[in-house]
C-alpha cells in the first residue's frame, strides 16, 4: 500500500511538467483558432480524450502514485486559476490568451476571405443568422466571431 504514495521522482518535477504541458497545450489550442472552442463537436470530444491520453506520460512519467496524481491535479488547477486571474486583470494578457473578436460581415456583405481564414463554414454562419432571426444577409449590420467561438449578429435598424 505504501507504493501508492511513493513518488517516483522529486516532487518539484510534477509542477514543472504540469507547467510545460499546460502552456504548450494552451498555445496549441490558441493557434487552432476560435472555432475550436466555440463549437464543441464529437470530433472535439475525441480530440480532448486523445490529448489527455497523449500528455499523460509527459505529466506523470512512470509514476502511478496517488500523491503524484494529486500534486499534478493541484498544479493544473492552480495554473488554470492563475491564467484566468491574469487575463481578467490585464487586457493585454486577455488579448494574448483569448484573441480579439473578428468581423465576419458588415453592412450586409459577408467577408468570405475572413470566413475561410477563421474556419467558419457557410453553414455555421447561416445557422447563426437563423438563431438571430436574420433571414437575409442584407439585414446584417455587423457579424462578429467572438473570442469564445460564437457568432454574434447585430441587425440593421428598421429605418436604414
N, CA, C and O atoms as a DFTB+ gen file, in Angstrom:
640 C
 N C O
     1  1       0.818      -1.198       0.000
     2  2       0.000       0.000       0.000
     3  2       0.860       1.260       0.000
     4  3       0.447       2.285      -0.542
     5  1       2.043       1.200       0.596
     6  2       2.881       2.401       0.687
     7  2       3.352       2.866      -0.685
     8  3       3.583       4.059      -0.877
     9  1       3.505       1.935      -1.665
    10  2       3.935       2.354      -3.006
    11  2       2.894       3.235      -3.693
    12  3       3.218       3.948      -4.643
    13  1       1.659       3.191      -3.226
    14  2       0.619       4.061      -3.782
    15  2       0.897       5.526      -3.467
    16  3       0.374       6.420      -4.132
    17  1       1.719       5.768      -2.455
    18  2       2.012       7.145      -2.044
    19  2       3.472       7.545      -2.279
    20  3       3.849       8.685      -2.011
    21  1       4.283       6.629      -2.769
    22  2       5.697       6.919      -3.030
    23  2       5.851       7.573      -4.403
    24  3       5.412       7.021      -5.412
    25  1       6.466       8.731      -4.436
    26  2       6.699       9.434      -5.700
    27  2       7.915       8.828      -6.392
    28  3       8.896       8.472      -5.740
    29  1       7.844       8.714      -7.718
    30  2       8.955       8.109      -8.465
    31  2       9.989       9.130      -8.915
    32  3      11.010       8.761      -9.495
    33  1       9.741      10.399      -8.657
    34  2      10.688      11.458      -8.998
    35  2      10.545      12.562      -7.965
    36  3       9.581      12.571      -7.200
    37  1      11.485      13.486      -7.931
    38  2      11.388      14.582      -6.945
    39  2      10.075      15.345      -7.100
    40  3       9.574      15.492      -8.215
    41  1       9.518      15.828      -5.998
    42  2       8.212      16.480      -6.008
    43  2       8.140      17.639      -6.982
    44  3       7.099      17.856      -7.603
    45  1       9.221      18.387      -7.129
    46  2       9.195      19.588      -7.969
    47  2       9.134      19.256      -9.459
    48  3       8.850      20.144     -10.262
    49  1       9.388      18.021      -9.852
    50  2       9.233      17.626     -11.258
    51  2       7.771      17.703     -11.698
    52  3       7.480      18.037     -12.847
    53  1       6.861      17.395     -10.787
    54  2       5.439      17.371     -11.135
    55  2       4.927      18.758     -11.528
    56  3       4.348      18.904     -12.605
    57  1       5.121      19.776     -10.693
    58  2       4.678      21.112     -11.116
    59  2       5.401      21.610     -12.375
    60  3       4.794      22.274     -13.216
    61  1       6.687      21.291     -12.503
    62  2       7.427      21.703     -13.694
    63  2       6.839      21.063     -14.950
    64  3       6.606      21.748     -15.946
    65  1       6.602      19.774     -14.905
    66  2       5.999      19.073     -16.045
    67  2       4.610      19.617     -16.343
    68  3       4.245      19.816     -17.501
    69  1       3.836      19.857     -15.283
    70  2       2.481      20.382     -15.474
    71  2       2.519      21.744     -16.157
    72  3       1.717      22.005     -17.053
    73  1       3.433      22.613     -15.749
    74  2       3.548      23.942     -16.362
    75  2       3.917      23.847     -17.841
    76  3       3.323      24.523     -18.681
    77  1       4.885      23.017     -18.147
    78  2       5.318      22.876     -19.545
    79  2       4.160      22.371     -20.397
    80  3       3.847      22.962     -21.431
    81  1       3.525      21.291     -19.974
    82  2       2.427      20.714     -20.754
    83  2       1.258      21.695     -20.856
    84  3       0.672      21.848     -21.927
    85  1       0.917      22.354     -19.757
    86  2      -0.207      23.292     -19.746
    87  2       0.008      24.413     -20.759
    88  3      -0.876      24.699     -21.566
    89  1       1.172      25.043     -20.718
    90  2       1.399      26.189     -21.587
    91  2       1.593      25.789     -23.049
    92  3       1.217      26.546     -23.944
    93  1       2.163      24.634     -23.304
    94  2       2.272      24.158     -24.691
    95  2       0.882      23.854     -25.244
    96  3       0.569      24.243     -26.369
    97  1       0.044      23.163     -24.468
    98  2      -1.321      22.886     -24.929
    99  2      -2.132      24.168     -25.081
   100  3      -2.910      24.306     -26.024
   101  1      -1.951      25.104     -24.157
   102  2      -2.644      26.391     -24.265
   103  2      -2.270      27.087     -25.573
   104  3      -3.142      27.615     -26.264
   105  1      -1.000      27.092     -25.914
   106  2      -0.544      27.702     -27.164
   107  2      -1.110      26.966     -28.376
   108  3      -1.534      27.601     -29.341
   109  1      -1.121      25.653     -28.337
   110  2      -1.658      24.876     -29.464
   111  2      -3.148      25.124     -29.650
   112  3      -3.623      25.268     -30.777
   113  1      -3.880      25.174     -28.551
   114  2      -5.320      25.445     -28.636
   115  2      -5.557      26.857     -29.151
   116  3      -6.443      27.081     -29.976
   117  1      -4.776      27.799     -28.671
   118  2      -4.902      29.198     -29.123
   119  2      -4.610      29.318     -30.620
   120  3      -5.291      30.057     -31.331
   121  1      -3.600      28.594     -31.093
   122  2      -3.248      28.624     -32.510
   123  2      -4.282      27.931     -33.388
   124  3      -4.394      28.235     -34.576
   125  1      -5.035      27.007     -32.812
   126  2      -6.011      26.260     -33.613
   127  2      -7.227      27.098     -33.982
   128  3      -8.010      26.694     -34.842
   129  1      -7.398      28.232     -33.366
   130  2      -8.460      29.151     -33.773
   131  2      -9.649      29.178     -32.832
   132  3      -9.812      28.312     -31.972
   133  1     -10.481      30.207     -33.022
   134  2     -11.635      30.427     -32.163
   135  2     -12.707      29.369     -32.333
   136  3     -13.373      29.000     -31.366
   137  1     -12.879      28.882     -33.535
   138  2     -13.950      27.932     -33.778
   139  2     -13.742      26.633     -33.019
   140  3     -14.714      25.953     -32.689
   141  1     -12.512      26.280     -32.738
   142  2     -12.244      25.063     -31.977
   143  2     -12.949      25.107     -30.630
   144  3     -13.500      24.102     -30.181
   145  1     -12.934      26.249     -29.995
   146  2     -13.523      26.357     -28.675
   147  2     -15.012      26.668     -28.720
   148  3     -15.741      26.315     -27.792
   149  1     -15.468      27.307     -29.759
   150  2     -16.856      27.749     -29.814
   151  2     -17.841      26.668     -30.159
   152  3     -18.960      26.668     -29.646
   153  1     -17.459      25.752     -31.007
   154  2     -18.368      24.698     -31.404
   155  2     -17.776      23.368     -30.993
   156  3     -16.801      22.899     -31.580
   157  1     -18.362      22.776     -29.998
   158  2     -17.856      21.547     -29.436
   159  2     -18.565      20.383     -30.107
   160  3     -19.720      20.095     -29.791
   161  1     -17.887      19.711     -31.030
   162  2     -18.469      18.593     -31.769
   163  2     -17.935      17.278     -31.213
   164  3     -17.103      17.265     -30.306
   165  1     -18.422      16.177     -31.769
   166  2     -17.924      14.868     -31.343
   167  2     -16.439      14.737     -31.674
   168  3     -15.704      14.065     -30.951
   169  1     -15.992      15.367     -32.751
   170  2     -14.571      15.354     -33.097
   171  2     -13.745      16.062     -32.023
   172  3     -12.646      15.621     -31.686
   173  1     -14.280      17.163     -31.488
   174  2     -13.593      17.900     -30.438
   175  2     -13.496      17.075     -29.154
   176  3     -12.470      17.088     -28.474
   177  1     -14.573      16.359     -28.831
   178  2     -14.551      15.491     -27.654
   179  2     -13.484      14.412     -27.821
   180  3     -12.730      14.129     -26.890
   181  1     -13.424      13.821     -28.992
   182  2     -12.410      12.805     -29.272
   183  2     -11.009      13.397     -29.133
   184  3     -10.117      12.766     -28.566
   185  1     -10.821      14.602     -29.648
   186  2      -9.527      15.267     -29.542
   187  2      -9.127      15.473     -28.087
   188  3      -7.972      15.250     -27.726
   189  1     -10.063      15.893     -27.257
   190  2      -9.754      16.135     -25.846
   191  2      -9.364      14.839     -25.142
   192  3      -8.410      14.811     -24.364
   193  1     -10.096      13.781     -25.416
   194  2      -9.761      12.496     -24.804
   195  2      -8.373      12.043     -25.249
   196  3      -7.570      11.601     -24.427
   197  1      -8.091      12.149     -26.540
   198  2      -6.792      11.728     -27.056
   199  2      -5.655      12.622     -26.554
   200  3      -4.562      12.134     -26.270
   201  1      -5.911      13.929     -26.444
   202  2      -4.894      14.827     -25.889
   203  2      -4.569      14.450     -24.444
   204  3      -3.405      14.427     -24.045
   205  1      -5.602      14.159     -23.673
   206  2      -5.379      13.754     -22.288
   207  2      -4.525      12.509     -22.200
   208  3      -3.626      12.414     -21.366
   209  1      -4.814      11.556     -23.068
   210  2      -4.032      10.327     -23.078
   211  2      -2.614      10.575     -23.592
   212  3      -1.656       9.985     -23.093
   213  1      -2.486      11.442     -24.580
   214  2      -1.181      11.713     -25.187
   215  2      -0.224      12.401     -24.214
   216  3       0.980      12.143     -24.242
   217  1      -0.744      13.263     -23.367
   218  2       0.134      14.007     -22.461
   219  2       0.266      13.356     -21.095
   220  3       1.001      13.852     -20.241
   221  1      -0.434      12.261     -20.880
   222  2      -0.376      11.600     -19.577
   223  2       1.056      11.248     -19.179
   224  3       1.479      11.546     -18.062
   225  1       1.798      10.623     -20.076
   226  2       3.174      10.248     -19.740
   227  2       4.073      11.462     -19.585
   228  3       5.007      11.446     -18.783
   229  1       3.797      12.519     -20.349
   230  2       4.594      13.740     -20.194
   231  2       4.385      14.342     -18.814
   232  3       5.295      14.959     -18.259
   233  1       3.195      14.166     -18.259
   234  2       2.908      14.695     -16.931
   235  2       3.426      13.784     -15.820
   236  3       4.085      14.243     -14.887
   237  1       3.127      12.508     -15.927
   238  2       3.422      11.583     -14.831
   239  2       4.694      10.765     -14.995
   240  3       5.216      10.233     -14.015
   241  1       5.199      10.660     -16.216
   242  2       6.334       9.769     -16.426
   243  2       5.912       8.354     -16.087
   244  3       4.879       7.887     -16.567
   245  1       6.677       7.672     -15.283
   246  2       6.325       6.310     -14.900
   247  2       5.601       6.266     -13.555
   248  3       5.321       5.182     -13.043
   249  1       5.299       7.406     -12.989
   250  2       4.676       7.483     -11.670
   251  2       3.203       7.103     -11.744
   252  3       2.479       7.581     -12.617
   253  1       2.770       6.263     -10.849
   254  2       1.348       5.924     -10.728
   255  2       0.859       6.142      -9.304
   256  3      -0.145       5.565      -8.886
   257  1       1.572       6.977      -8.568
   258  2       1.218       7.188      -7.165
   259  2       0.041       8.144      -7.021
   260  3      -0.196       8.993      -7.880
   261  1      -0.674       7.997      -5.948
   262  2      -1.777       8.891      -5.618
   263  2      -1.238      10.310      -5.403
   264  3      -1.810      11.286      -5.887
   265  1      -0.143      10.401      -4.678
   266  2       0.446      11.711      -4.388
   267  2       0.849      12.462      -5.649
   268  3       0.602      13.662      -5.770
   269  1       1.472      11.750      -6.590
   270  2       1.868      12.383      -7.852
   271  2       0.663      12.891      -8.623
   272  3       0.685      14.006      -9.144
   273  1      -0.392      12.082      -8.701
   274  2      -1.611      12.495      -9.404
   275  2      -2.271      13.691      -8.751
   276  3      -2.720      14.612      -9.434
   277  1      -2.329      13.679      -7.419
   278  2      -2.940      14.809      -6.704
   279  2      -2.109      16.075      -6.824
   280  3      -2.653      17.173      -6.934
   281  1      -0.796      15.921      -6.804
   282  2       0.089      17.079      -6.979
   283  2      -0.090      17.691      -8.360
   284  3      -0.137      18.912      -8.508
   285  1      -0.188      16.832      -9.368
   286  2      -0.431      17.330     -10.728
   287  2      -1.789      18.008     -10.841
   288  3      -1.898      19.081     -11.434
   289  1      -2.821      17.395     -10.281
   290  2      -4.162      17.984     -10.340
   291  2      -4.170      19.358      -9.680
   292  3      -4.729      20.310     -10.224
   293  1      -3.550      19.458      -8.508
   294  2      -3.499      20.749      -7.807
   295  2      -2.722      21.781      -8.618
   296  3      -3.117      22.945      -8.690
   297  1      -1.621      21.356      -9.227
   298  2      -0.821      22.278     -10.037
   299  2      -1.609      22.772     -11.237
   300  3      -1.613      23.968     -11.528
   301  1      -2.282      21.856     -11.941
   302  2      -3.060      22.248     -13.125
   303  2      -4.214      23.178     -12.750
   304  3      -4.500      24.133     -13.473
   305  1      -4.871      22.907     -11.636
   306  2      -5.953      23.792     -11.196
   307  2      -5.415      25.169     -10.819
   308  3      -6.031      26.187     -11.135
   309  1      -4.284      25.200     -10.154
   310  2      -3.677      26.488      -9.788
   311  2      -3.237      27.257     -11.028
   312  3      -3.406      28.475     -11.094
   313  1      -2.675      26.557     -12.011
   314  2      -2.288      27.214     -13.270
   315  2      -3.504      27.803     -13.969
   316  3      -3.480      28.944     -14.431
   317  1      -4.557      27.015     -14.040
   318  2      -5.760      27.475     -14.726
   319  2      -6.351      28.698     -14.025
   320  3      -6.758      29.655     -14.683
   321  1      -6.398      28.668     -12.707
   322  2      -6.897      29.809     -11.956
   323  2      -5.998      31.025     -12.178
   324  3      -6.492      32.136     -12.372
   325  1      -4.688      30.819     -12.150
   326  2      -3.727      31.924     -12.319
   327  2      -3.849      32.572     -13.693
   328  3      -3.825      33.797     -13.812
   329  1      -3.977      31.763     -14.708
   330  2      -4.125      32.311     -16.067
   331  2      -5.418      33.107     -16.166
   332  3      -5.430      34.188     -16.755
   333  1      -6.507      32.595     -15.601
   334  2      -7.774      33.333     -15.591
   335  2      -7.669      34.637     -14.820
   336  3      -8.214      35.657     -15.241
   337  1      -6.978      34.605     -13.704
   338  2      -6.781      35.795     -12.871
   339  2      -6.023      36.872     -13.647
   340  3      -6.430      38.034     -13.668
   341  1      -4.926      36.478     -14.278
   342  2      -4.116      37.430     -15.051
   343  2      -4.930      37.981     -16.228
   344  3      -4.902      39.186     -16.482
   345  1      -5.645      37.124     -16.938
   346  2      -6.440      37.567     -18.086
   347  2      -7.547      38.528     -17.673
   348  3      -7.869      39.461     -18.409
   349  1      -8.131      38.304     -16.497
   350  2      -9.214      39.169     -16.023
   351  2      -8.711      40.545     -15.598
   352  3      -9.489      41.498     -15.560
   353  1      -7.442      40.661     -15.283
   354  2      -6.901      41.926     -14.785
   355  2      -6.011      42.668     -15.776
   356  3      -5.600      43.800     -15.520
   357  1      -5.717      42.036     -16.896
   358  2      -4.859      42.672     -17.888
   359  2      -5.454      42.477     -19.280
   360  3      -5.554      41.353     -19.771
   361  1      -5.845      43.579     -19.906
   362  2      -6.427      43.475     -21.250
   363  2      -5.393      42.956     -22.255
   364  3      -5.747      42.274     -23.217
   365  1      -4.133      43.276     -22.032
   366  2      -3.079      42.784     -22.925
   367  2      -2.945      41.260     -22.815
   368  3      -2.845      40.565     -23.827
   369  1      -2.945      40.753     -21.586
   370  2      -2.874      39.302     -21.380
   371  2      -4.126      38.626     -21.927
   372  3      -4.045      37.548     -22.516
   373  1      -5.278      39.254     -21.735
   374  2      -6.525      38.683     -22.253
   375  2      -6.483      38.566     -23.776
   376  3      -6.879      37.541     -24.331
   377  1      -6.002      39.618     -24.455
   378  2      -5.886      39.569     -25.911
   379  2      -4.915      38.482     -26.350
   380  3      -5.172      37.772     -27.322
   381  1      -3.801      38.351     -25.637
   382  2      -2.814      37.341     -25.960
   383  2      -3.378      35.932     -25.770
   384  3      -3.177      35.061     -26.616
   385  1      -4.076      35.715     -24.669
   386  2      -4.591      34.393     -24.349
   387  2      -5.861      34.035     -25.120
   388  3      -6.033      32.892     -25.543
   389  1      -6.740      35.002     -25.298
   390  2      -8.040      34.712     -25.891
   391  2      -8.230      35.267     -27.294
   392  3      -9.149      34.849     -27.998
   393  1      -7.382      36.200     -27.716
   394  2      -7.545      36.803     -29.028
   395  2      -8.540      37.948     -28.981
   396  3      -8.939      38.401     -27.909
   397  1      -8.931      38.406     -30.155
   398  2      -9.892      39.503     -30.274
   399  2     -11.020      39.082     -31.195
   400  3     -10.824      38.231     -32.062
   401  1     -12.214      39.671     -31.022
   402  2     -13.313      39.361     -31.940
   403  2     -12.936      39.746     -33.375
   404  3     -12.152      40.667     -33.599
   405  1     -13.504      39.029     -34.329
   406  2     -13.201      39.250     -35.740
   407  2     -14.506      39.537     -36.481
   408  3     -15.502      38.841     -36.282
   409  1     -14.501      40.556     -37.331
   410  2     -15.678      40.899     -38.132
   411  2     -15.814      39.895     -39.273
   412  3     -14.888      39.710     -40.063
   413  1     -16.990      39.242     -39.352
   414  2     -17.274      38.275     -40.416
   415  2     -18.146      38.866     -41.522
   416  3     -18.086      38.435     -42.673
   417  1     -18.953      39.853     -41.156
   418  2     -19.826      40.508     -42.135
   419  2     -20.084      41.925     -41.656
   420  3     -20.116      42.206     -40.458
   421  1     -20.269      42.817     -42.638
   422  2     -20.525      44.212     -42.299
   423  2     -21.404      44.818     -43.384
   424  3     -21.177      44.601     -44.575
   425  1     -22.410      45.581     -42.962
   426  2     -23.299      46.311     -43.876
   427  2     -23.881      45.392     -44.962
   428  3     -23.915      45.743     -46.141
   429  1     -24.331      44.221     -44.537
   430  2     -24.990      43.313     -45.470
   431  2     -24.054      42.556     -46.395
   432  3     -24.515      41.921     -47.343
   433  1     -22.761      42.607     -46.146
   434  2     -21.784      41.928     -47.008
   435  2     -20.953      40.956     -46.177
   436  3     -20.309      41.352     -45.205
   437  1     -20.973      39.681     -46.566
   438  2     -20.197      38.657     -45.872
   439  2     -18.753      38.721     -46.363
   440  3     -18.501      38.795     -47.565
   441  1     -17.825      38.692     -45.442
   442  2     -16.408      38.732     -45.781
   443  2     -15.901      37.288     -45.916
   444  3     -15.401      36.701     -44.956
   445  1     -16.038      36.739     -47.106
   446  2     -15.753      35.319     -47.348
   447  2     -14.304      34.928     -47.035
   448  3     -14.047      33.835     -46.531
   449  1     -13.369      35.820     -47.335
   450  2     -11.963      35.535     -47.026
   451  2     -11.770      35.349     -45.518
   452  3     -11.016      34.480     -45.080
   453  1     -12.457      36.174     -44.740
   454  2     -12.346      36.090     -43.285
   455  2     -12.988      34.795     -42.790
   456  3     -12.454      34.133     -41.900
   457  1     -14.134      34.439     -43.367
   458  2     -14.777      33.171     -43.000
   459  2     -13.811      32.007     -43.210
   460  3     -13.675      31.142     -42.345
   461  1     -13.150      31.993     -44.349
   462  2     -12.196      30.915     -44.647
   463  2     -11.018      30.926     -43.670
   464  3     -10.628      29.887     -43.137
   465  1     -10.465      32.104     -43.447
   466  2      -9.310      32.216     -42.556
   467  2      -9.645      31.756     -41.141
   468  3      -8.815      31.138     -40.475
   469  1     -10.863      32.059     -40.679
   470  2     -11.281      31.721     -39.319
   471  2     -11.944      30.344     -39.234
   472  3     -12.420      29.940     -38.173
   473  1     -11.969      29.630     -40.362
   474  2     -12.533      28.274     -40.425
   475  2     -14.015      28.234     -40.068
   476  3     -14.477      27.298     -39.416
   477  1     -14.750      29.243     -40.493
   478  2     -16.192      29.299     -40.285
   479  2     -16.857      28.867     -41.582
   480  3     -16.675      29.505     -42.619
   481  1     -17.622      27.794     -41.529
   482  2     -18.312      27.322     -42.732
   483  2     -19.522      28.210     -43.013
   484  3     -20.042      28.881     -42.122
   485  1     -19.943      28.195     -44.241
   486  2     -21.143      28.959     -44.618
   487  2     -22.349      28.447     -43.834
   488  3     -23.215      29.224     -43.434
   489  1     -22.396      27.122     -43.617
   490  2     -23.496      26.531     -42.848
   491  2     -23.511      27.055     -41.413
   492  3     -24.581      27.339     -40.873
   493  1     -22.352      27.187     -40.794
   494  2     -22.274      27.731     -39.432
   495  2     -22.732      29.187     -39.402
   496  3     -23.424      29.618     -38.480
   497  1     -22.334      29.927     -40.423
   498  2     -22.732      31.333     -40.487
   499  2     -24.254      31.446     -40.658
   500  3     -24.902      32.263     -40.004
   501  1     -24.806      30.624     -41.534
   502  2     -26.262      30.650     -41.763
   503  2     -27.024      30.200     -40.518
   504  3     -28.109      30.710     -40.238
   505  1     -26.474      29.262     -39.781
   506  2     -27.096      28.829     -38.525
   507  2     -27.143      30.000     -37.547
   508  3     -28.160      30.221     -36.891
   509  1     -26.052      30.745     -37.449
   510  2     -26.022      31.917     -36.569
   511  2     -27.055      32.949     -37.022
   512  3     -27.688      33.603     -36.193
   513  1     -27.223      33.092     -38.329
   514  2     -28.245      34.019     -38.839
   515  2     -29.628      33.568     -38.381
   516  3     -30.415      34.380     -37.896
   517  1     -29.931      32.274     -38.531
   518  2     -31.244      31.768     -38.108
   519  2     -31.457      31.966     -36.610
   520  3     -32.548      32.341     -36.179
   521  1     -30.419      31.716     -35.822
   522  2     -30.531      31.888     -34.376
   523  2     -30.798      33.336     -33.982
   524  3     -31.314      33.602     -32.897
   525  1     -30.447      34.268     -34.861
   526  2     -30.648      35.695     -34.599
   527  2     -31.802      36.270     -35.409
   528  3     -31.888      37.483     -35.600
   529  1     -32.696      35.392     -35.889
   530  2     -33.861      35.807     -36.678
   531  2     -33.475      36.738     -37.819
   532  3     -34.123      37.758     -38.053
   533  1     -32.432      36.378     -38.508
   534  2     -31.928      37.173     -39.617
   535  2     -32.104      36.342     -40.888
   536  3     -31.362      35.388     -41.123
   537  1     -33.103      36.716     -41.714
   538  2     -33.439      35.921     -42.896
   539  2     -32.496      36.159     -44.066
   540  3     -32.228      35.245     -44.846
   541  1     -31.999      37.364     -44.191
   542  2     -31.165      37.727     -45.338
   543  2     -29.874      38.385     -44.857
   544  3     -29.837      39.041     -43.816
   545  1     -28.819      38.189     -45.644
   546  2     -27.522      38.778     -45.313
   547  2     -27.611      40.300     -45.270
   548  3     -26.932      40.936     -44.463
   549  1     -28.431      40.885     -46.121
   550  2     -28.501      42.357     -46.152
   551  2     -29.155      42.945     -44.898
   552  3     -29.179      44.165     -44.735
   553  1     -29.680      42.104     -44.020
   554  2     -30.216      42.581     -42.737
   555  2     -29.104      42.773     -41.697
   556  3     -29.338      43.338     -40.629
   557  1     -27.909      42.304     -42.014
   558  2     -26.813      42.330     -41.044
   559  2     -26.096      43.677     -41.067
   560  3     -25.647      44.146     -42.113
   561  1     -26.001      44.281     -39.894
   562  2     -25.153      45.464     -39.747
   563  2     -23.713      45.003     -39.532
   564  3     -22.793      45.445     -40.220
   565  1     -23.537      44.093     -38.552
   566  2     -22.216      43.523     -38.314
   567  2     -22.383      42.121     -37.719
   568  3     -23.268      41.881     -36.897
   569  1     -21.524      41.215     -38.147
   570  2     -21.460      39.863     -37.578
   571  2     -20.032      39.654     -37.084
   572  3     -19.065      39.889     -37.809
   573  1     -19.924      39.210     -35.844
   574  2     -18.612      39.057     -35.211
   575  2     -18.401      37.621     -34.772
   576  3     -19.310      36.973     -34.252
   577  1     -17.194      37.137     -34.989
   578  2     -16.768      35.882     -34.391
   579  2     -16.126      36.265     -33.064
   580  3     -15.050      36.861     -33.031
   581  1     -16.796      35.915     -31.973
   582  2     -16.326      36.295     -30.639
   583  2     -15.144      35.419     -30.232
   584  3     -14.871      34.399     -30.865
   585  1     -14.458      35.818     -29.187
   586  2     -13.276      35.085     -28.746
   587  2     -13.611      33.684     -28.232
   588  3     -12.737      32.819     -28.179
   589  1     -14.865      33.457     -27.855
   590  2     -15.271      32.131     -27.394
   591  2     -15.755      31.241     -28.541
   592  3     -16.184      30.110     -28.312
   593  1     -15.686      31.754     -29.787
   594  2     -16.067      30.969     -30.952
   595  2     -17.508      31.159     -31.399
   596  3     -17.895      30.651     -32.452
   597  1     -18.296      31.866     -30.635
   598  2     -19.688      32.120     -31.021
   599  2     -19.754      33.258     -32.037
   600  3     -18.897      34.141     -32.064
   601  1     -20.785      33.216     -32.864
   602  2     -21.011      34.281     -33.847
   603  2     -22.143      35.161     -33.337
   604  3     -23.251      34.689     -33.081
   605  1     -21.845      36.446     -33.194
   606  2     -22.827      37.437     -32.769
   607  2     -23.241      38.253     -33.988
   608  3     -22.394      38.724     -34.747
   609  1     -24.536      38.414     -34.170
   610  2     -25.045      39.190     -35.301
   611  2     -25.892      40.345     -34.791
   612  3     -26.836      40.152     -34.025
   613  1     -25.538      41.551     -35.229
   614  2     -26.335      42.738     -34.950
   615  2     -27.044      43.127     -36.238
   616  3     -26.410      43.348     -37.270
   617  1     -28.369      43.207     -36.162
   618  2     -29.156      43.528     -37.356
   619  2     -29.223      45.027     -37.576
   620  3     -29.096      45.824     -36.647
   621  1     -29.426      45.381     -38.823
   622  2     -29.600      46.793     -39.168
   623  2     -30.885      47.310     -38.576
   624  3     -31.842      46.566     -38.365
   625  1     -30.887      48.607     -38.312
   626  2     -32.093      49.237     -37.788
   627  2     -33.206      49.222     -38.832
   628  3     -32.937      49.100     -40.027
   629  1     -34.431      49.342     -38.392
   630  2     -35.613      49.283     -39.272
   631  2     -35.592      50.410     -40.289
   632  3     -35.943      50.188     -41.448
   633  1     -35.200      51.588     -39.904
   634  2     -35.253      52.739     -40.788
   635  2     -34.066      52.848     -41.745
   636  3     -33.982      53.828     -42.485
   637  1     -33.142      51.875     -41.760
   638  2     -31.935      52.031     -42.576
   639  2     -32.070      51.354     -43.893
   640  3     -31.143      51.388     -44.703
